[in-house]
Amino acid sequence: MGTAGRPRSEESHKAILQAAYDLLHEGGFARFTFERVAARAGVSRSTIYRWWPSKGALAMESAFDALSVELAFEPSRSPVDNFRTRLRLVAVALKGRPGRIIAGMLAEGQQDPGTIEIFTKLYIEPARRITRALLHQAVDEGFLRPDFDIEMAIDIAFGALYHQLLLGRTLERDWIDRLVDFIFRGALIEPSPIPN
């Protein structure tokens, strides 16, 4: 995220994000400080303060920097399949190291509205934008009915994921597939039979 100003050193930037991510994994958000990150990354505290306005901003960026790598995939020709694949990847990431870190920060964030605001800006809004584009494509290309409620589908999909995450419940592949099937139930358009 960072703020406007002097150009960042890419090497220092990566070192800070990695140090932040490692410290969050080791001690959680409650013990996370700029001082510890600076010592681990080998940079000055002033460097971190110049680039991130709060520890919540740095923590969130480090978590989502790692998360973005785990969510990358080669899309298929079917936007419906891509939606399913994306949710599977999100589930895998959320039940792994990034998810544990994010869940901890969300819990802490109940006392810090700034952290929730950063979470919304760095993850919620981009995730909804990407998913919305997939579902619009599915409607436009005739995979889903024209009246399919895209915003409600997104609310159901990600709301269910976060509910499972915050309650510490499992996010297995079969559960994701059943969630997707539930969302698309009655909305998928069957391909027309090929005439003889």
N, C-alpha and C positions, 0 to 999 in steps of 0.2 A: 504494500500500500504506500507508505511513506508520504512525505510532504514535498512540495516544490522547493527548489533551491539548488545547491551545488550538485553536480552529477555524482551519482554513487559510484564507488568502486565495485565492479561486479564481483570481484573475488571476496571483498569484505561483506557484501550483501549476502552472498551465498553462505559464507561462514556464519554470519549472524543467524540466518534462518535455520541452518542446520543445528547450531548450538541451542537455539530456542526450542526447536522441536525435540532435541535429545533431553533437555532439561525438563520440559513438560512431561515427557514419557517417564523420566526418572522420579520426579517429585510432585507432579501435578501443578495446577495453576496457583494454588495457595502459596507454594514456596518459590514461585517463579518471580525473578526480579531482573531488572536491567543490569544490575551489578554482576549477578551470576552469569548472565548471557555474555556480557562484555569480557569477563575473565575467561570463559570457555572459548569465545571466538577470537580472542586476542586483539580486541579493538577497545577504543576508549568509550566510556559511558556517553560522552558528548556526541559521539558519532551516532549511537543508537537514538539518543534523544532528538537529534536533528532529523532523523528519518522516520521515526514512529512517535506519535503523540502520546501513547500510553502503552502499558504492558499488554493490555487487552488487544490492541491493534497489532503488536508484534506477534503475540501468541496466535491470534487468528490467522495472520498471514502465513506463519510458519506451518500451521496445520493444513491450510488449504493449498499451500505450495506442494506439500507431499500428497495431498488428496488428488490434486489435478493429474498427477502422474498415474495414479491408480485408476482414474476414470477414463483414460484414453483408450480408444478401441477403433478398429477399422470398420466403418459402417457397411451394412449390406444394402441391397436395393430396396428392402422393405422398411419403411419408417416404423411400422408396428413392431417388427423384430428388433429394430434399433432401440425403441423405447424399452422393450423387455431387457435387452442387453445392458442398457444404461442403468436400469434399476437393480439388476443383478450386481453390477460393479459397485454401485453405491452401497448396496447391502454388504458386500464383502469388505469394502473400505470402512464402513461404520462399525462392523463387528471386530475390526482389527485395531491397530495402533492409532490411526487417525481418529477413528470413532471414539475410542476411550478418551482421547485428549479433548475432542470437541464436546463430548458429554460432560466432562469435568468443567470445561470453560462455561458451558451453558448453565450449569448449576451455580457456579460462582457469579455468572452474569445476572442472576436474579437480583443481586444487590448492586449491580453496575449496569445501568441502561446503556452506557457507551459500548460495552462489550457486545450486547445483543444487537445494537445498531450496526456494529462492524460485521457481525455474523450475517446479518441480513444483506448488507452491501456486498460482502465478499463471496457469500455462498448462495443464500436464498434467491436473490434476484437473478444472478447468472444461471443458476440451476433451473429456475422457472423459465427463463428466456430460451435456454437450449431445449428444454422439454416441450415448451409451447411450439417451437419451430418444428419439432418432430411430429407433433400431433396435427398441426396445421397441414404439414406435408401429407400425412396419412389421410386427412379429409380431402385435400385437393386432388390426390391421386386415386381416390375412390376406394381406399382400404376401409375407411370409416364413414358412417352416415353423416350427411351434411349438418344435421342438427346435434351432433356429438358435442357435449359440454366440456370443452377443453380445460377451462379454468377449474371446474369441479374435479375433473380427472386428476389434475395436478395436485389439488388440495388433498384428495383421497390418497394418492400414491405417496407423497412425501409426508403427509400427516401420519400415515400408518408407519412409515419407516422411523420417524422421530419418536413416535409413541413406543415402539419396540425398543429403540435405542435407550431412551431415558428410563425405561422400566427394567433394563438389563435383560430383555428377552432375546431369544435367538433370532437370527435373520438368515434362515436357510434358503437355499435355492428353490426348494419346493414351495415354501411360503411365498416367495416373490412371484413365482409363476401363478400361484392361486390368486394372489393380489391382482396381477395383470389381467388374468382371465375374468376376474370379477369386474374390473373397471371396464373391460371391453365387451362384457356380456350384452348381447343384443345390439351392439353398435358396429360389429364387423360386417362388412359386405362380402358375401360369398361370391367368388368369381363365376361369371356366366359360363354354362357348359359350352364346350366347343362343338358347333354343329357338325353332323356327319356329312 
